[in-house]
Amino acid sequence: MIWLCYIIMLVVPYLMAGINFSIIVCKIKTGKDIRTLGSGNAGLTNTLRVLGKPSAVIVLIGDVSKAALAVLAVRLCFLWLGGVNTMDFASQMKWVEYMAVFMAIVGHCFPVYYGFKGGKGVLAAISGIFVLDWRIACILLGTFIFIVAISKYVSLGSILASACFCFEAAVFGYYFDNDPAWIVNTIIAAFCGLLIIVRHKANIKRLRDHNEKKLGEKAK
């Protein structure tokens, strides 16, 4: 049964997080593909700019829920089918939940349902991390909010918060939780952050060229 759990760990978060509410909401409301509008990103920020606040709220709820439920589903599968408590650091299986978060990010970024063209994985990441470890999630969310508050750039907040994930995983795993598998967790967290940063490469270029849109600016 444990091998079935590993398959679930890889497949379920990918498929669940691949459901893109930005694409769905835009299609229902306008009949168009959100990936052809605004910045072209199938995510919350572009939805806010193109479709407005009501649509963005729906996307926020959907994208937050899907990743959180996916990580929770993996946790329960290991507990019920494999008899392993992934929340117990002594079991050295916390990496399973880190991998579930990573697969949720991959699913959001490269959804099989939409030709492997999705969003940037930020909401999927933070909601999954809240299930994984609320302490780390609160620090990352606080970092994001602080950076956006002083710079007005959502992309910059996302990039810097993502870069911090592996450091927080290492600090909490090694110093606070005495997790024997903290190195594995940290490596997976690094891949999570790296994927999100790579997905922001166009934003990084616009930030460098000083033409990135700030929070509240409408898409043309």
N, C-alpha and C positions, 0 to 999 in steps of 0.2 A: 504493500500500500504506500510505502514511503516514496517509491518512484512515481506513483500517480500524483502524489503531492508536489513533487518537483516539476512535473509536467504542468500541473495547475498553476504553480508559481510563475512559470514562464508565459503560459498561454492566456490565462484569465485576465491578468492586469492589462496585457497588450490589447486584447479584444475589447474589454470594457472601456479602457481609456481612449480607444480608437474612435469611439462615438463622439463626433465633434458637434457640439451644440451651436457653435458659431455658424457652421455651414448649414445646419438644419434650420435654425431660426431665420437666417438670411434668405434661405430658399423659400420658406413659408411666407415670409413677409414681403419679399420683393420679387421672388422668382429668379433671382440672380445668385451667382456664386460669390461668396464673400472674398474668395481668393482673387477675384478680378476687380475688387473695389478697394479704395483707400490704399493702404500700404501693401495689400495683397496677403496679409497674414490672417489665418483662420484662428483668431484668438480674441480675448476679451477687449483689449485696448482698441483694436481695429473695429470691433463691433460697436463699441461706445462711440467712436468717431463717425462711423458710417450710419448706424441705425439708431443711435440714441440710448438713453439710460434704461428704459423699460426692457429693451431687447438685451442690453448688457447684463441686467440683473438675472435674466433667465439663463444666459450663458454662464454667468458666475456660479449660480446654484448648480447647474448641470455639470460643469467641469470640476467643481469642488467635490460634488457627490460621487462622481464616477471613480476617481482615483482612490478616495478614502474607502469606498465600499470594496474596491478591488483588493487593496491591501488587507482589509479586514477579512475578506473572503479567503485569502491565502492563509492568514493566521488561523482561522477556524478550521480550514481543511487539514492543516498540519496537526491541529489539536484533536480533531475528531477521527480523521482517517489514519494519521501516522502516530498518534499518541505523543506528539512532541509539542511542548509549550515554547513557542518562539519568543515569548516575552521574558522567559527565564534566562538570564545571562549565563547561568551555570551550564545550560544546555549547549552553549556555543552555536546556537542556531538563529541568532538575531540577524545574521546575514541574509536569511531567507526574506525577511521583511524589507531589507535594503534592496535586495534584488527585485522584489515585487514593485517597489517604488521606481526603480530603474526601468522595468518593463512597462510600467504605466506611462512614463515619460516617452519611451520609444513609441508606444502605441499612439499617444497624442501627437507626436511629431510625424510619424510615418504610418498613418492608418491604412489598413488594407482596404477599407470600405471606400476610400476616396483617392485611389491611385497613389497612395503613400505620400500624399501632400497634405500635411496638417498644420498645427500651430507650433509654438515654440516650447511648450511643456512646462511653463512656469506654474500655472494653476494646478496642473496634475501633480507637479512636484511638491508644492507646499501642502496641499491637502493630504497627499499620501504620507508626507513626513509628519503631519499632525497625528496620524494613526501610529506611525512608527515610534515617534518620540516627541511628545508635545513640548518638551523643554527646548530641544533643538529648533523645532518649528517656530516657537515664539521668538527666539533670538533672530532667526532668519527673517521672519516677518517684520520684526522691529527694525532690522537693518534695511530692509526694502523700504519701509515707510519713511525712515529717517532720510535715506538718500533721495527718494522721490520728493520729499517735503522741501529739501534744500536746493535740489537741482531742477525739479519739475520734469525730469526725464524718467519715465517708467522703465524704459529699456536699461538705463544705467543702474537703477535699483535692482532690476532682475539679474543683471550680469554680476554685480558685486555680491548680492545675496547668494547666488549660485556658487560663486567662487569660495564662499565661506563654509559651504556645507561640509566639505571633507574635513576642515579644521574642527568644526563643532563635533563631528562624528568621532574624531580622534580624541578630543578633550574629554567628552562625556564617556566614551567607551573605555578609555585608559584610566583617567583620574577619578571619575565618579562611580562608574558601574563595575570596574574591574572585570570587564568582559574579555575573556581569553582570545576571542576572535575579533578584537577591535581593529586589527590591521586589515582584515578582509572587509569589514564594514567600511573602513575609511577609503579603501580602494574603490569599492562600489560607489560610495558617495562622490568620490572624485570624478568617476565616469558620468555620474548624474549631472554634476555641475558643468563638466566639460561639454557634454551634449547640448545643454541649454545655452552655453556661451557660444558654441559653434553655430547654433540656430539663430543667434543674434548677430551674425557677421555683417549683415546689411546695416543693422542699427549701429554697429561699431564704426562702420565706414561713415555713416551719416553723422555720428557724434564727432568723429575726427574732422569732418568737413563743415561742422557747425550748421547743419541743415536738418537735424533730427527734430521732429515735432515734439513739443512739450505737452504735458498733461493739460487737457482741456481744449487743445487746438483741434479744429475740425479738419477732416480729410477733404481734399479738393476734388 
